[in-house]
Amino acid sequence: MGLDLGLETAGLQVAVSQDFDKWCVETIEANNHKAILGDIRKLIAHDPSCDFLFNDINISKEDVFAVVGGPPCQAYSTAGKRRGEDDERGQLYQQFVHVVNSVKPRFFIMENVKGLSSMMVDKGTSKERPLLDIILKEFKDIGYHTVHDVVDAVHYGTPQFRERLIIIGSRDNEPVYIPMPTHFHFHQNPTMRWKTIGDALDGLDSVGPCGKLPERIQKYLKLVPEGGNWKSLPQNIVEEAMGGAYKSGGGKVGFFRRLSFNEPSPTLVTSPTQKATLLGHPRELRPLSVREYARIQGFPDDWSFKGSITNCYKQIGNAVPIPLGKAIGEMLRAVALGNSQVHSKRMRGTSVHNKLKDIQSRRIK
């Protein structure tokens, strides 16, 4: 519900959600939202018209402003094996396209991991082509104009570096666009600078449920200062601490990692206690807690998460940051209301304006 809550913050109303994970559905329902549990493939096979989405809500297909979704991303993640369409989860974008085509909303939003933007299909053959091109063509074939880009949530007020591929579609060829950044690495106005973990956790009165670190990780993590990782360990014990990973290739930045209150968080993973992707508290001998995870993603403190601690970390780690969802929702509202830009007969200082546009574009990417 991260993306959904962001859209609601922007003034939109979420009518119904759908998820395969029963704990996600329980969380959604516990927070007074409607949700449908099930495998979307089976739901569509049983009801290709997608009427099942409207059985318990008081709106019709004609009333739908936008269809929003994020097909499971593990098949495209650079952190995984990147099997793409060879993984059955990599084909679920087809169900998303089907729902859009059946409902015919004014707009749609599809989000996914950055890895989808570089995934190739039919690899090693003369037919090799980008999967993203195939997806965009499917949207075009059902009558939607689209824009897309990889954005980082930190540029929209999220205290976290989190890159996501955003695809936005318009049924009526309206001028949708990727939301302009609102927060920057440096800025004269403090409210427009990147948010940090310290900003996110300020005023949190209770740690709440928290995962436990294995004793071996605790042994070495207590020697790591705020903002450090395995490289901060005394040189004479680094190889002992790292074990087989010491001589292996690849990135090791997550080993024995302590976060810093003065920086944005790395991307929240679905488990903050894993040795290679540790998200250690800046000063305490523990990982980030569930409530701290939620704060960093932008969830309100009264949002209730259902399931075990593991389930809760997974739900939050898979969510879209709420500030990013809010920026997308504000863009859609501005386009729908026709006031997303100021029209002028004359542009003064054209070179300056072009320079600012270039800076904005580069910051988005």
Contacts in CASP RR format, 6 or more apart in sequence:
PFRMAT RR
TARGET T0000
AUTHOR 0000-0000-0000
METHOD contacts of the structure
MODEL  1
MGLDLGLETAGLQVAVSQDFDKWCVETIEANNHKAILGDIRKLIAHDPSC
DFLFNDINISKEDVFAVVGGPPCQAYSTAGKRRGEDDERGQLYQQFVHVV
NSVKPRFFIMENVKGLSSMMVDKGTSKERPLLDIILKEFKDIGYHTVHDV
VDAVHYGTPQFRERLIIIGSRDNEPVYIPMPTHFHFHQNPTMRWKTIGDA
LDGLDSVGPCGKLPERIQKYLKLVPEGGNWKSLPQNIVEEAMGGAYKSGG
GKVGFFRRLSFNEPSPTLVTSPTQKATLLGHPRELRPLSVREYARIQGFP
DDWSFKGSITNCYKQIGNAVPIPLGKAIGEMLRAVALGNSQVHSKRMRGT
SVHNKLKDIQSRRIK
1 14 0 8 1.000
1 17 0 8 1.000
1 27 0 8 1.000
1 28 0 8 1.000
1 31 0 8 1.000
1 33 0 8 1.000
1 319 0 8 1.000
2 297 0 8 1.000
2 298 0 8 1.000
2 299 0 8 1.000
2 319 0 8 1.000
2 320 0 8 1.000
2 321 0 8 1.000
2 322 0 8 1.000
2 325 0 8 1.000
3 68 0 8 1.000
3 69 0 8 1.000
3 70 0 8 1.000
3 109 0 8 1.000
3 111 0 8 1.000
3 319 0 8 1.000
3 320 0 8 1.000
3 322 0 8 1.000
3 324 0 8 1.000
3 325 0 8 1.000
3 328 0 8 1.000
4 14 0 8 1.000
4 17 0 8 1.000
4 33 0 8 1.000
4 68 0 8 1.000
5 299 0 8 1.000
5 300 0 8 1.000
5 303 0 8 1.000
5 322 0 8 1.000
5 325 0 8 1.000
6 322 0 8 1.000
6 323 0 8 1.000
6 324 0 8 1.000
6 325 0 8 1.000
6 326 0 8 1.000
6 328 0 8 1.000
6 329 0 8 1.000
7 14 0 8 1.000
7 66 0 8 1.000
7 68 0 8 1.000
7 325 0 8 1.000
7 326 0 8 1.000
7 328 0 8 1.000
7 329 0 8 1.000
8 14 0 8 1.000
9 322 0 8 1.000
9 325 0 8 1.000
9 326 0 8 1.000
10 325 0 8 1.000
10 326 0 8 1.000
10 327 0 8 1.000
10 328 0 8 1.000
10 329 0 8 1.000
10 330 0 8 1.000
10 332 0 8 1.000
10 333 0 8 1.000
11 329 0 8 1.000
11 333 0 8 1.000
12 65 0 8 1.000
12 66 0 8 1.000
12 329 0 8 1.000
12 332 0 8 1.000
12 333 0 8 1.000
14 33 0 8 1.000
15 34 0 8 1.000
15 57 0 8 1.000
15 59 0 8 1.000
15 64 0 8 1.000
16 34 0 8 1.000
16 35 0 8 1.000
16 36 0 8 1.000
16 53 0 8 1.000
16 54 0 8 1.000
16 56 0 8 1.000
16 57 0 8 1.000
17 25 0 8 1.000
17 28 0 8 1.000
17 33 0 8 1.000
17 34 0 8 1.000
17 35 0 8 1.000
17 36 0 8 1.000
18 35 0 8 1.000
18 36 0 8 1.000
18 37 0 8 1.000
18 38 0 8 1.000
18 40 0 8 1.000
18 43 0 8 1.000
18 53 0 8 1.000
19 25 0 8 1.000
19 28 0 8 1.000
19 35 0 8 1.000
19 36 0 8 1.000
19 37 0 8 1.000
19 38 0 8 1.000
20 37 0 8 1.000
20 38 0 8 1.000
20 39 0 8 1.000
20 40 0 8 1.000
21 315 0 8 1.000
22 37 0 8 1.000
23 306 0 8 1.000
23 307 0 8 1.000
23 311 0 8 1.000
23 314 0 8 1.000
23 315 0 8 1.000
24 35 0 8 1.000
24 315 0 8 1.000
25 35 0 8 1.000
25 36 0 8 1.000
25 37 0 8 1.000
26 306 0 8 1.000
26 307 0 8 1.000
27 304 0 8 1.000
27 305 0 8 1.000
27 306 0 8 1.000
27 307 0 8 1.000
27 315 0 8 1.000
28 34 0 8 1.000
28 35 0 8 1.000
29 35 0 8 1.000
30 304 0 8 1.000
30 306 0 8 1.000
31 303 0 8 1.000
31 304 0 8 1.000
34 56 0 8 1.000
34 57 0 8 1.000
36 43 0 8 1.000
36 52 0 8 1.000
36 53 0 8 1.000
40 92 0 8 1.000
40 95 0 8 1.000
40 99 0 8 1.000
41 92 0 8 1.000
41 95 0 8 1.000
43 52 0 8 1.000
44 50 0 8 1.000
44 95 0 8 1.000
44 98 0 8 1.000
44 99 0 8 1.000
46 52 0 8 1.000
48 98 0 8 1.000
48 102 0 8 1.000
49 102 0 8 1.000
50 98 0 8 1.000
50 99 0 8 1.000
50 102 0 8 1.000
50 103 0 8 1.000
53 99 0 8 1.000
53 103 0 8 1.000
54 60 0 8 1.000
54 61 0 8 1.000
61 102 0 8 1.000
61 103 0 8 1.000
61 104 0 8 1.000
64 103 0 8 1.000
64 104 0 8 1.000
64 105 0 8 1.000
64 106 0 8 1.000
65 105 0 8 1.000
65 106 0 8 1.000
65 107 0 8 1.000
65 332 0 8 1.000
65 336 0 8 1.000
66 105 0 8 1.000
66 106 0 8 1.000
66 107 0 8 1.000
66 108 0 8 1.000
66 109 0 8 1.000
66 332 0 8 1.000
67 96 0 8 1.000
67 99 0 8 1.000
67 100 0 8 1.000
67 103 0 8 1.000
67 105 0 8 1.000
67 107 0 8 1.000
67 108 0 8 1.000
67 109 0 8 1.000
68 108 0 8 1.000
68 109 0 8 1.000
68 110 0 8 1.000
69 96 0 8 1.000
69 109 0 8 1.000
69 110 0 8 1.000
69 111 0 8 1.000
70 96 0 8 1.000
70 110 0 8 1.000
70 111 0 8 1.000
70 112 0 8 1.000
71 89 0 8 1.000
71 90 0 8 1.000
71 92 0 8 1.000
71 93 0 8 1.000
71 95 0 8 1.000
71 96 0 8 1.000
71 110 0 8 1.000
71 112 0 8 1.000
72 89 0 8 1.000
72 90 0 8 1.000
72 92 0 8 1.000
73 112 0 8 1.000
73 113 0 8 1.000
73 116 0 8 1.000
74 80 0 8 1.000
74 87 0 8 1.000
74 89 0 8 1.000
75 82 0 8 1.000
75 83 0 8 1.000
75 84 0 8 1.000
75 85 0 8 1.000
75 86 0 8 1.000
75 87 0 8 1.000
75 89 0 8 1.000
75 90 0 8 1.000
76 82 0 8 1.000
76 84 0 8 1.000
76 90 0 8 1.000
76 112 0 8 1.000
76 113 0 8 1.000
76 115 0 8 1.000
76 116 0 8 1.000
76 119 0 8 1.000
76 131 0 8 1.000
77 113 0 8 1.000
77 115 0 8 1.000
78 113 0 8 1.000
78 114 0 8 1.000
78 115 0 8 1.000
79 269 0 8 1.000
79 277 0 8 1.000
81 87 0 8 1.000
82 115 0 8 1.000
82 119 0 8 1.000
83 90 0 8 1.000
84 90 0 8 1.000
84 119 0 8 1.000
84 121 0 8 1.000
84 131 0 8 1.000
85 91 0 8 1.000
85 121 0 8 1.000
85 131 0 8 1.000
93 110 0 8 1.000
93 112 0 8 1.000
93 135 0 8 1.000
94 138 0 8 1.000
96 110 0 8 1.000
97 135 0 8 1.000
97 138 0 8 1.000
97 139 0 8 1.000
97 142 0 8 1.000
100 108 0 8 1.000
100 139 0 8 1.000
100 142 0 8 1.000
100 144 0 8 1.000
101 142 0 8 1.000
104 171 0 8 1.000
105 171 0 8 1.000
106 170 0 8 1.000
106 171 0 8 1.000
106 172 0 8 1.000
106 174 0 8 1.000
106 336 0 8 1.000
107 168 0 8 1.000
107 169 0 8 1.000
107 170 0 8 1.000
107 171 0 8 1.000
107 174 0 8 1.000
107 176 0 8 1.000
107 332 0 8 1.000
107 335 0 8 1.000
107 336 0 8 1.000
108 139 0 8 1.000
108 144 0 8 1.000
108 167 0 8 1.000
108 168 0 8 1.000
108 169 0 8 1.000
109 166 0 8 1.000
109 167 0 8 1.000
109 168 0 8 1.000
109 169 0 8 1.000
109 328 0 8 1.000
109 332 0 8 1.000
110 166 0 8 1.000
110 167 0 8 1.000
110 168 0 8 1.000
111 164 0 8 1.000
111 165 0 8 1.000
111 166 0 8 1.000
111 167 0 8 1.000
111 320 0 8 1.000
112 164 0 8 1.000
112 165 0 8 1.000
112 167 0 8 1.000
113 163 0 8 1.000
113 164 0 8 1.000
113 165 0 8 1.000
114 150 0 8 1.000
114 163 0 8 1.000
114 164 0 8 1.000
114 165 0 8 1.000
115 165 0 8 1.000
116 131 0 8 1.000
116 132 0 8 1.000
116 165 0 8 1.000
117 130 0 8 1.000
117 132 0 8 1.000
117 148 0 8 1.000
117 150 0 8 1.000
117 165 0 8 1.000
118 130 0 8 1.000
119 130 0 8 1.000
119 131 0 8 1.000
119 132 0 8 1.000
120 128 0 8 1.000
120 129 0 8 1.000
120 130 0 8 1.000
120 131 0 8 1.000
121 128 0 8 1.000
121 129 0 8 1.000
121 130 0 8 1.000
121 131 0 8 1.000
121 134 0 8 1.000
122 128 0 8 1.000
122 129 0 8 1.000
132 148 0 8 1.000
132 165 0 8 1.000
135 167 0 8 1.000
136 146 0 8 1.000
136 148 0 8 1.000
136 167 0 8 1.000
139 146 0 8 1.000
139 167 0 8 1.000
139 169 0 8 1.000
140 146 0 8 1.000
143 171 0 8 1.000
144 169 0 8 1.000
144 170 0 8 1.000
144 171 0 8 1.000
145 169 0 8 1.000
145 170 0 8 1.000
145 173 0 8 1.000
145 174 0 8 1.000
145 176 0 8 1.000
146 167 0 8 1.000
146 168 0 8 1.000
146 169 0 8 1.000
146 170 0 8 1.000
146 176 0 8 1.000
147 167 0 8 1.000
147 168 0 8 1.000
147 169 0 8 1.000
147 176 0 8 1.000
147 177 0 8 1.000
147 178 0 8 1.000
148 165 0 8 1.000
148 166 0 8 1.000
148 167 0 8 1.000
148 168 0 8 1.000
148 178 0 8 1.000
149 165 0 8 1.000
149 166 0 8 1.000
149 178 0 8 1.000
149 364 0 8 1.000
149 365 0 8 1.000
150 163 0 8 1.000
150 164 0 8 1.000
150 165 0 8 1.000
150 166 0 8 1.000
150 365 0 8 1.000
151 163 0 8 1.000
151 164 0 8 1.000
151 166 0 8 1.000
151 178 0 8 1.000
151 179 0 8 1.000
151 324 0 8 1.000
151 364 0 8 1.000
152 161 0 8 1.000
152 162 0 8 1.000
152 163 0 8 1.000
153 160 0 8 1.000
153 161 0 8 1.000
153 162 0 8 1.000
153 163 0 8 1.000
153 164 0 8 1.000
153 320 0 8 1.000
153 321 0 8 1.000
153 323 0 8 1.000
153 324 0 8 1.000
154 160 0 8 1.000
154 161 0 8 1.000
154 162 0 8 1.000
154 183 0 8 1.000
154 194 0 8 1.000
154 195 0 8 1.000
154 264 0 8 1.000
155 181 0 8 1.000
155 182 0 8 1.000
155 183 0 8 1.000
155 184 0 8 1.000
155 194 0 8 1.000
155 363 0 8 1.000
155 364 0 8 1.000
156 179 0 8 1.000
156 181 0 8 1.000
156 182 0 8 1.000
156 183 0 8 1.000
156 321 0 8 1.000
156 323 0 8 1.000
156 324 0 8 1.000
156 325 0 8 1.000
156 326 0 8 1.000
156 327 0 8 1.000
157 182 0 8 1.000
157 183 0 8 1.000
157 194 0 8 1.000
157 195 0 8 1.000
157 323 0 8 1.000
158 195 0 8 1.000
158 264 0 8 1.000
158 296 0 8 1.000
158 297 0 8 1.000
158 298 0 8 1.000
158 321 0 8 1.000
158 322 0 8 1.000
158 323 0 8 1.000
158 324 0 8 1.000
159 194 0 8 1.000
159 195 0 8 1.000
159 196 0 8 1.000
159 197 0 8 1.000
159 198 0 8 1.000
159 199 0 8 1.000
159 200 0 8 1.000
159 264 0 8 1.000
159 265 0 8 1.000
159 296 0 8 1.000
160 264 0 8 1.000
160 265 0 8 1.000
160 266 0 8 1.000
160 267 0 8 1.000
160 268 0 8 1.000
160 296 0 8 1.000
160 297 0 8 1.000
160 321 0 8 1.000
161 264 0 8 1.000
161 265 0 8 1.000
161 266 0 8 1.000
161 267 0 8 1.000
162 267 0 8 1.000
162 268 0 8 1.000
162 321 0 8 1.000
162 324 0 8 1.000
163 267 0 8 1.000
164 320 0 8 1.000
164 324 0 8 1.000
166 178 0 8 1.000
166 328 0 8 1.000
168 176 0 8 1.000
168 177 0 8 1.000
168 178 0 8 1.000
168 328 0 8 1.000
168 331 0 8 1.000
168 332 0 8 1.000
169 176 0 8 1.000
170 176 0 8 1.000
170 335 0 8 1.000
174 335 0 8 1.000
174 336 0 8 1.000
175 335 0 8 1.000
175 340 0 8 1.000
176 331 0 8 1.000
176 332 0 8 1.000
176 335 0 8 1.000
177 331 0 8 1.000
177 335 0 8 1.000
177 340 0 8 1.000
178 331 0 8 1.000
178 364 0 8 1.000
179 327 0 8 1.000
179 328 0 8 1.000
179 329 0 8 1.000
179 330 0 8 1.000
179 331 0 8 1.000
180 360 0 8 1.000
180 364 0 8 1.000
181 360 0 8 1.000
181 363 0 8 1.000
181 364 0 8 1.000
182 192 0 8 1.000
182 327 0 8 1.000
183 192 0 8 1.000
183 193 0 8 1.000
183 194 0 8 1.000
183 195 0 8 1.000
184 192 0 8 1.000
184 193 0 8 1.000
184 194 0 8 1.000
184 363 0 8 1.000
185 193 0 8 1.000
185 194 0 8 1.000
186 193 0 8 1.000
187 193 0 8 1.000
194 264 0 8 1.000
195 264 0 8 1.000
196 260 0 8 1.000
196 261 0 8 1.000
196 262 0 8 1.000
196 263 0 8 1.000
196 264 0 8 1.000
197 259 0 8 1.000
197 260 0 8 1.000
197 261 0 8 1.000
197 262 0 8 1.000
197 263 0 8 1.000
197 264 0 8 1.000
197 265 0 8 1.000
197 282 0 8 1.000
197 296 0 8 1.000
198 261 0 8 1.000
198 262 0 8 1.000
200 265 0 8 1.000
200 292 0 8 1.000
200 295 0 8 1.000
200 296 0 8 1.000
200 298 0 8 1.000
201 261 0 8 1.000
201 292 0 8 1.000
201 295 0 8 1.000
201 296 0 8 1.000
204 291 0 8 1.000
204 292 0 8 1.000
204 295 0 8 1.000
204 301 0 8 1.000
206 291 0 8 1.000
207 289 0 8 1.000
207 291 0 8 1.000
207 292 0 8 1.000
208 289 0 8 1.000
208 290 0 8 1.000
208 291 0 8 1.000
209 289 0 8 1.000
209 290 0 8 1.000
209 291 0 8 1.000
209 309 0 8 1.000
209 312 0 8 1.000
210 286 0 8 1.000
210 287 0 8 1.000
210 288 0 8 1.000
210 289 0 8 1.000
210 290 0 8 1.000
210 309 0 8 1.000
211 272 0 8 1.000
211 273 0 8 1.000
211 286 0 8 1.000
211 287 0 8 1.000
211 289 0 8 1.000
211 290 0 8 1.000
211 309 0 8 1.000
211 313 0 8 1.000
212 273 0 8 1.000
212 286 0 8 1.000
213 221 0 8 1.000
213 273 0 8 1.000
213 278 0 8 1.000
213 280 0 8 1.000
213 285 0 8 1.000
213 286 0 8 1.000
213 287 0 8 1.000
214 273 0 8 1.000
214 275 0 8 1.000
217 256 0 8 1.000
217 273 0 8 1.000
217 275 0 8 1.000
217 278 0 8 1.000
218 285 0 8 1.000
220 230 0 8 1.000
220 233 0 8 1.000
220 237 0 8 1.000
220 241 0 8 1.000
220 256 0 8 1.000
221 256 0 8 1.000
221 258 0 8 1.000
221 278 0 8 1.000
221 280 0 8 1.000
221 285 0 8 1.000
222 285 0 8 1.000
223 232 0 8 1.000
223 233 0 8 1.000
223 234 0 8 1.000
223 237 0 8 1.000
224 230 0 8 1.000
224 232 0 8 1.000
224 233 0 8 1.000
224 256 0 8 1.000
224 257 0 8 1.000
224 258 0 8 1.000
225 232 0 8 1.000
225 258 0 8 1.000
226 258 0 8 1.000
226 259 0 8 1.000
226 260 0 8 1.000
226 261 0 8 1.000
226 282 0 8 1.000
226 283 0 8 1.000
227 257 0 8 1.000
227 258 0 8 1.000
227 259 0 8 1.000
227 260 0 8 1.000
227 263 0 8 1.000
227 282 0 8 1.000
228 256 0 8 1.000
228 257 0 8 1.000
228 258 0 8 1.000
228 260 0 8 1.000
229 252 0 8 1.000
229 253 0 8 1.000
229 254 0 8 1.000
229 255 0 8 1.000
229 256 0 8 1.000
229 257 0 8 1.000
229 258 0 8 1.000
230 238 0 8 1.000
230 241 0 8 1.000
230 242 0 8 1.000
230 252 0 8 1.000
230 254 0 8 1.000
230 255 0 8 1.000
230 256 0 8 1.000
230 257 0 8 1.000
231 238 0 8 1.000
232 256 0 8 1.000
233 241 0 8 1.000
233 256 0 8 1.000
238 246 0 8 1.000
239 246 0 8 1.000
241 256 0 8 1.000
242 252 0 8 1.000
242 255 0 8 1.000
245 252 0 8 1.000
245 255 0 8 1.000
245 275 0 8 1.000
245 276 0 8 1.000
252 276 0 8 1.000
254 266 0 8 1.000
254 276 0 8 1.000
254 277 0 8 1.000
254 278 0 8 1.000
255 275 0 8 1.000
255 276 0 8 1.000
255 278 0 8 1.000
256 278 0 8 1.000
257 266 0 8 1.000
257 278 0 8 1.000
257 279 0 8 1.000
257 280 0 8 1.000
258 280 0 8 1.000
258 281 0 8 1.000
258 282 0 8 1.000
258 283 0 8 1.000
259 265 0 8 1.000
259 266 0 8 1.000
259 279 0 8 1.000
259 280 0 8 1.000
259 281 0 8 1.000
259 282 0 8 1.000
259 288 0 8 1.000
260 282 0 8 1.000
261 282 0 8 1.000
265 279 0 8 1.000
265 288 0 8 1.000
265 296 0 8 1.000
266 279 0 8 1.000
268 279 0 8 1.000
268 288 0 8 1.000
268 293 0 8 1.000
268 296 0 8 1.000
268 297 0 8 1.000
268 316 0 8 1.000
268 317 0 8 1.000
269 277 0 8 1.000
269 279 0 8 1.000
269 317 0 8 1.000
270 313 0 8 1.000
270 314 0 8 1.000
270 317 0 8 1.000
270 318 0 8 1.000
271 277 0 8 1.000
271 310 0 8 1.000
271 313 0 8 1.000
271 314 0 8 1.000
272 278 0 8 1.000
272 279 0 8 1.000
272 280 0 8 1.000
272 287 0 8 1.000
272 288 0 8 1.000
272 293 0 8 1.000
272 313 0 8 1.000
273 287 0 8 1.000
278 287 0 8 1.000
279 287 0 8 1.000
279 288 0 8 1.000
280 286 0 8 1.000
280 287 0 8 1.000
280 288 0 8 1.000
281 287 0 8 1.000
281 288 0 8 1.000
281 292 0 8 1.000
288 296 0 8 1.000
290 305 0 8 1.000
290 309 0 8 1.000
290 312 0 8 1.000
290 313 0 8 1.000
290 316 0 8 1.000
291 301 0 8 1.000
293 312 0 8 1.000
293 313 0 8 1.000
293 316 0 8 1.000
293 317 0 8 1.000
294 301 0 8 1.000
294 303 0 8 1.000
294 305 0 8 1.000
294 316 0 8 1.000
295 301 0 8 1.000
297 316 0 8 1.000
297 317 0 8 1.000
297 319 0 8 1.000
297 321 0 8 1.000
297 322 0 8 1.000
298 321 0 8 1.000
298 322 0 8 1.000
298 323 0 8 1.000
299 316 0 8 1.000
299 319 0 8 1.000
299 322 0 8 1.000
305 311 0 8 1.000
305 312 0 8 1.000
305 315 0 8 1.000
305 316 0 8 1.000
306 312 0 8 1.000
331 340 0 8 1.000
334 340 0 8 1.000
347 353 0 8 1.000
END
